[in-house]
Structure formats: structure tokens, C-alpha cells
């Protein structure tokens, strides 16, 4: 009789040990990521997009795990990315920053690529991603009877490098990426092209002034594209 009970006790002990090993192997599996805030809006319709440059918000990434269920702050463990870096950027710490170049909406992601759970079980390179949306309000009125918000598009031509600036508006654009800026209708602009390194200024296109004169002058009453050529 004593031998029978001893056998039962041994079987229960082995079963408990196997269950414990199995549970450990499945611990801490990341199943979802939530980004906070879920959305953030910058600027206003009576503020020029360029004036929104430098606005920031700190994002947080919360990871939900199973085996056992728990939620953790994993802000520093995810890979952050913005799908429109002309509108806003996000650094490795989750700091979201408005560039002041374009307006609209951008999708920001927080991603973790896992090759195994914390318990060591393979998850075949599982990718877990969470999202938030960042919005920059487009300028539509000066707030004092303005008649709209024409867009100036700056593009570049030639095989040289350089920058285009406008003082005191703080407009700045560098080769090779085109830039978009919004102004109140009737805004007078003076654009200066500055070659970089051994490059030289070639010409303007789309200005009110002559193509070979630097700086370029224009009055923005509607959408316009201006091209600076550097050779």
C-alpha cells in the first residue's frame, strides 16, 4: 500500500516539473504594440506650416505580452519610423518632430522583430508593429482676412549642389530634395541661391525677375514652382 502511494507522489512530482518547464519555455511572448498618443495634431489653419518647425511630442510604445499576460513600456526597444520624413521625423527615443516643410498626415510606426520569445522558443522572425498618426494642419488663412494659402514648390536642376533661402521668412531648402512652403496670398519673396563647394549658380526659372539674376524675386498670388539650377 505504501509503495502504491509513493508511486503516485512520484508521478505527480514529475508532471509538475514538466509543466513548469513547458511554462517557462513559453514566457514573455510579445503579441502587440500600442503607441501613445494614438494621434497628435500640430499647428492651426492661421499658422504657416514653416512656423510649425520644431514642434515635438514624446511617443511611448507599450508592449503586450502573454505567458504570463503583462504590459510593459518598450519605448527604447522598438524601431521608430515615419512614413513621411518631409512632414515629421522620429528619433530612436520616440521623439516626434515637425519639419515645417509639408502639411497633412503621417503614419508613425514602432516595430520589434523577434526571433524567439523570452523563454527561448523560436518565433521565426515575427514582426510586431504598432502605429500612431501625426497631423500638421495646412495654412489656409492669415486669420485677418487673408485670401488663401498658395504653395511655393522649390525644385533643383543641374549637377551642382546648393541651398535656397529667404530672409526674414526663414525659408531654407537644399539640393536635391524639392521643398514645399505655404504663404498668405500676395506675399513678396526674395529667394537667394547659394552654391556649395565648387558648384556655381546657373539660373532661375519661375521667378518674376530675370532668370540670370540672383536673388530671385516674386509675389505669390497662386501656386507656383520655382527652380534653381546649380552647375
BAGU-201565 format. One line per field, with one value per residue (C-alpha): x negated, y, z negated; residue in three letters; residue number from 1. Coordinates in steps of 0.5 Angstrom, whole numbers, plus 500, padded with zeros to 3 digits. Example, Ala and Ser with C-alpha at 12.3 -4.5 7.8 and 13.67 -1.06 7.14 Angstrom:
X: [475,473]
Y: [491,498]
Z: [484,486]
mivo: [ALA,SER]
ronu: [1,2]
//
This chain:
X: [500,494,491,497,498,490,491,497,493,487,492,495,488,485,492,491,484,485,491,486,481,486,489,482,481,487,486,486,488,489,496,498,495,499,496,499,501,505,506,503,504,500,501,507,510,508,501,496,493,486,487,489,482,479,486,485,488,485,488,489,489,493,492,497,494,497,495,496,500,497,496,489,486,481,480,473,473,477,475,479,480,484,487,486,480,481,487,484,479,478,471,469,472,479,479,483,481,485,480,484,484,490,497,502,502,496,496,491,489,486,483,480,477,477,473,475,479,476,477,472,478,477,482,479,477,484,485,490,491,496,498,500,502,499,502,500,505,505,505,511,512,508,513,514,518,513,515,512,505,502,496,489,485,478,474,467,463,456,451,448,450,453,458,464,466,471,470,473,478,473,475,469,468,462,461,463,470,475,479,486,488,494,495,501,503,500,493,487,481,474,470,462,459,452,447,444,437,434,441,444,450,453,460,467,474,481,479,482,474,470,467,460,461,459,463,470,476,483,490,494,501,502,499,492,486,479,473,466,460,453,447]
Y: [500,505,503,505,512,513,512,517,522,521,521,528,531,529,532,539,539,538,543,548,547,548,554,557,556,560,566,573,573,580,580,587,594,600,607,613,618,615,621,628,635,640,648,651,654,661,659,658,651,653,656,649,647,644,643,636,631,625,618,612,604,600,592,587,580,573,567,571,577,583,590,594,600,598,605,604,598,599,602,608,611,616,615,622,625,631,632,630,626,621,619,613,615,616,624,626,633,637,639,645,643,640,639,633,627,622,615,613,606,603,596,590,584,578,571,568,569,571,563,562,559,561,565,565,573,575,583,586,593,599,606,613,618,625,631,638,643,646,654,657,664,669,670,677,677,673,670,663,660,659,654,655,649,650,645,644,643,642,637,642,643,649,652,657,661,667,672,674,669,663,659,654,649,645,640,635,635,639,643,646,652,656,663,668,670,677,675,678,673,674,668,667,661,660,655,650,647,648,649,655,658,658,661,661,659,661,668,675,677,675,668,670,675,672,673,671,676,674,676,669,670,663,656,657,653,656,652,654,651,650,647]
Z: [500,498,505,509,505,506,514,514,511,516,522,519,518,525,528,524,526,534,533,530,536,541,538,537,545,547,542,545,552,555,559,560,559,557,559,554,556,562,565,565,569,570,572,574,580,579,578,583,584,584,577,574,575,569,565,561,558,554,556,552,554,550,551,549,547,546,542,537,539,538,541,541,543,549,552,552,555,561,568,570,577,580,587,589,586,590,585,579,576,570,567,563,557,560,560,566,569,574,580,582,590,591,588,588,584,583,580,575,573,567,569,566,570,565,567,560,554,548,546,552,557,564,567,574,574,572,573,569,570,567,570,569,574,573,577,579,580,587,587,590,588,584,579,581,588,592,599,598,598,605,604,607,609,610,614,617,623,626,623,618,610,606,602,603,597,596,591,586,587,585,591,593,598,600,606,608,605,607,602,601,597,596,595,595,602,604,600,603,603,604,606,605,609,605,609,604,605,612,615,618,619,626,627,624,627,625,622,623,624,630,630,629,623,616,612,615,613,614,611,609,611,613,613,616,618,618,620,618,622,620,624]
mivo: [UNK,UNK,UNK,UNK,UNK,UNK,UNK,UNK,UNK,UNK,UNK,UNK,UNK,UNK,UNK,UNK,UNK,UNK,UNK,UNK,UNK,UNK,UNK,UNK,UNK,UNK,UNK,UNK,UNK,UNK,UNK,UNK,UNK,UNK,UNK,UNK,UNK,UNK,UNK,UNK,UNK,UNK,UNK,UNK,UNK,UNK,UNK,UNK,UNK,UNK,UNK,UNK,UNK,UNK,UNK,UNK,UNK,UNK,UNK,UNK,UNK,UNK,UNK,UNK,UNK,UNK,UNK,UNK,UNK,UNK,UNK,UNK,UNK,UNK,UNK,UNK,UNK,UNK,UNK,UNK,UNK,UNK,UNK,UNK,UNK,UNK,UNK,UNK,UNK,UNK,UNK,UNK,UNK,UNK,UNK,UNK,UNK,UNK,UNK,UNK,UNK,UNK,UNK,UNK,UNK,UNK,UNK,UNK,UNK,UNK,UNK,UNK,UNK,UNK,UNK,UNK,UNK,UNK,UNK,UNK,UNK,UNK,UNK,UNK,UNK,UNK,UNK,UNK,UNK,UNK,UNK,UNK,UNK,UNK,UNK,UNK,UNK,UNK,UNK,UNK,UNK,UNK,UNK,UNK,UNK,UNK,UNK,UNK,UNK,UNK,UNK,UNK,UNK,UNK,UNK,UNK,UNK,UNK,UNK,UNK,UNK,UNK,UNK,UNK,UNK,UNK,UNK,UNK,UNK,UNK,UNK,UNK,UNK,UNK,UNK,UNK,UNK,UNK,UNK,UNK,UNK,UNK,UNK,UNK,UNK,UNK,UNK,UNK,UNK,UNK,UNK,UNK,UNK,UNK,UNK,UNK,UNK,UNK,UNK,UNK,UNK,UNK,UNK,UNK,UNK,UNK,UNK,UNK,UNK,UNK,UNK,UNK,UNK,UNK,UNK,UNK,UNK,UNK,UNK,UNK,UNK,UNK,UNK,UNK,UNK,UNK,UNK,UNK,UNK,UNK,UNK]
ronu: [1,2,3,4,5,6,7,8,9,10,11,12,13,14,15,16,17,18,19,20,21,22,23,24,25,26,27,28,29,30,31,32,33,34,35,36,37,38,39,40,41,42,43,44,45,46,47,48,49,50,51,52,53,54,55,56,57,58,59,60,61,62,63,64,65,66,67,68,69,70,71,72,73,74,75,76,77,78,79,80,81,82,83,84,85,86,87,88,89,90,91,92,93,94,95,96,97,98,99,100,101,102,103,104,105,106,107,108,109,110,111,112,113,114,115,116,117,118,119,120,121,122,123,124,125,126,127,128,129,130,131,132,133,134,135,136,137,138,139,140,141,142,143,144,145,146,147,148,149,150,151,152,153,154,155,156,157,158,159,160,161,162,163,164,165,166,167,168,169,170,171,172,173,174,175,176,177,178,179,180,181,182,183,184,185,186,187,188,189,190,191,192,193,194,195,196,197,198,199,200,201,202,203,204,205,206,207,208,209,210,211,212,213,214,215,216,217,218,219,220,221,222,223,224,225,226,227,228,229,230,231]
//
